[in-house]
Amino acid sequence: MSERKPLTVSALTDYIKYKFDNDAHLKDVHLEGEVSNFKKNVRGHFYFTLKDDNASISAVMFRGNAWKVRFTPKDGMSVLVRGYVSVFKVAGSYQIYVEEMQEVGLGNLYRRYLELKEELEKKGYFEEERKRELPAFPKQVAVLTSATGAAVKDIIHIINRRYPLVKILVYPTTVQGEAAKEEIRDNLQKAGANPDNDVIILGRGGGSIEDLWAFNEEMVAEAIYQCPIPVISAVGHETDFTIADFVADKRAPTPSGAAEIAVPDQKALHRDIEKMKGSLYDNLQRLIERKKETVEELHDRYVMKDPVRILMPFERKLEYLRDKLRILSPAQKTLEAKKNLRQLEKNLFRSFSTLLSDKRRALSLSRDKLPFVDPKRLMEKGYTLAKKKGEIIKSVHMVDKGDRLEMEFFDGSIDVEVLNKKEKDRDG
């Protein structure tokens, strides 16, 4: 064997699992097969094998998805499942993690259902953030269902029993068949446009996926999504989920359940009111008792027996404020300010006069000295200014042999050329 470092079993399994989890084809798998070795554990998880004539794969469906399955899987049953394939590290085997399951007899419809569900989910139709809370005390409930079915009777009965103050407006709606989707859409638009409606119940009794298919149509989902008032979806029995259930603001397992969440319970309201009345009465009694104790305590105080004493501190404070007001009188303050201003004016005039005299004397002295520092007077005595390119030459070091210089006299100037230059000995 080579000296290459061996992998651990965990490392190899992690690598294989990574490959499975990052394969796009294995993230959303639709698989058809026969159920074998089916088991449901005490926690509600499904464990089984899916097989065909030539192969098999282990499958697991956790309780969060398993409770939605509307039938009991059995060995030998053909099913259509949707899920993802990954590696179960402990056993070192791959398996499919099932998220949805249907009997094969419903395969084509179920595929359409899953495709539309996925499409609308990507568009954000199912997001909880966009869903609205139901009104606490609705004045009118719109009911969209068959006018002759049991659902409408249950809804009306329960609403009248729970909250008889509310009005019920029924929009007779076909809820099954080819024409149902358009009628549901139209009635949703009518109910949403009625300003008196506070909440809408859209429902029907249970049935097969074909019976409920109108509630899986895109135009119905769009109408629910666009509806300006909250919609409760109550389609089928507890295990039936339709696209309408996911888009609606609330989902009820049954039409009766929708009626219960649409309106408050008058009996519960009465209990709450009685409870609040009792609490309010108790709080009021305690407040009255505390105020009585405060009044009795004040009545027993010595100062209440001699009320004049109450005024004494205020009288002393009033006298103090009067004296302070006299001292701080605006008229007095103004008079003092005028005196200070006149004195400041005198001081300012004196200071200005002294400063002006000093400046005049300094100006006269400067004027007398000016002739003595005038360069032209020196040049009349024979001094000249030597310039090189307009710059005054102050040292022989600024000049080189051959330079052309301008010699300025008091009465004119001449141009000269340097023939030679002599430097003084710096030492002396």
Steps between C-alpha positions, in 0.01 A plus 500: 500500500611861436598739773207730409309617810170307527161668544279444799159347447341825617704707255405279208133499601501879543647535150237270349224686686637831372480368143139392550393826668653717228357308205214714363331191354468346848356806676149468356422142396159370387504125539242230429525156658347225710496527879675220691586443868284796605524602867361797695678557830349640819616853412310497171794452259460272195777253411468286188662378179406611150567240231432399144589183311871570491596723794402637841578802718447567870258781581412705808220751546515702821195582706489867386418376148349162580192641674394666173466165319127432455529122479680226687789359292510120485741240365441445129338841447624706204574857597647817357734686735692825490813565703878514495769233507779514758730272701408358841848517656446256786412214267717623213208468259307738278125546525223728385356746751135523398319833537176422314324177406202406283353183366602436141139520381521874564846546354429739213285737704742482787788596273305804380423586861866480599616703202253782566575493872871536432442782249277701735731442792788653302279804426443553873130412507540285814717736709370552852613864504236601242211325675262716702347449842128434512283781642420447866134608470382478137171664407440292187635164385492400133456126436599352165376143467224290348159632597361146536787320672544412866793741532290816473252374759780416743663839454177696549399293803834535676535873430147572627566294810837658576442864401143591395591870462680435172332501159553212258502557126502179293638503146364174345803348333562186298786322675546196276534443128647684204306825554583520870835679470359797309198531730722489808724769351207725406333472841828569679529821301138596578538428872830688516343804332215519754610751769263345757684165497766464767609140438435229239450127560575293190410136558341170417486149642759233438549289191752348267776703342288521186208638703722762663696589188333838445679620814834402344452722194735794445218750435347417839838542672545834323154620608571411864841670482350820354197511733505821710345340811611191699403161358449179701544183295293204625526243225454129571575316821796540733739294285413677171738781400433707188683793341221724637595391854858618452409838344217592739561720803374218726438131440225313683488120494124500431223750415381471860851585618499805273179627658656465845810702421312764297299634795549518876302285741232704677516272804874560533442873454238500775741315729775751422267794562387358834859435595598857409199637688604312812860615463389860443273489805779361720748760377248780556428379855872491580545850358211636709644344813843654435346844442294473818813417697678800346213736589486371858876541534483860375206578728696387805801721428561795736516752219146418396382609845672839463475586126664842545832319550483386142525860381792606722784357284345651191472842664869497591590398148280777358678766711837369387392518137374857544836612639682323221271662244583845630870428473467349155252763375548565127481879558781485757706279272448743210608802709820329610572389143466863375749621763746229402454588130578871559813413693609260228449774238729738696765232540481414131541866392803545729663181374437593136644851546817362663542237228451759222766730651748213528446399138546860375834534684620168356399611149690828534817319613477256211457787251815673634706181462381423149752727308794333671411156374412610143734304259501784247669739745781245548533456122543880460814462709646255246348166600354273233279190485626200305238264361526167324190415304299739715630356831706733727856364548586485868822295480786442258409135514186575302710607197709299257748616241326591177165584664315804370389733775284811523652786704234742627597860594280771651457653152500188272655160439771329288563139387845355582679168449701336780860462384633370824397461865701519819386352827617625836680263727239381753759504775560863466 
